[in-house]
Amino acid sequence: MRHPLTALERERGRRLGDLLRRARGARSMTDVAAEAGISAETLRKIETGRAPTPAFFTIAALAGVLDLSLDEIAAACAAADDAGQAVA
């Protein structure tokens, strides 16, 4: 059984989706997803926060395609930790 996500996990997922959407810019979701080896629907779910805890290798693949470092991604998502008291 999977445990429900916390408010903090959902907020991290929202921040991740925002970062990926901005990094993708004008590129199509389909092109980016194909280049990363994932489905466009998976990317859509991540970007909209419906998949707030994607697999590490999915994020690593997207980072490579979008020219983001994993450090940048971690920092953007960790910002949710700062707001965690208000979110949780």
Order of alpha helices (4+ residues) and beta strands (2+ residues): alpha-alpha-alpha-alpha-alpha-alpha
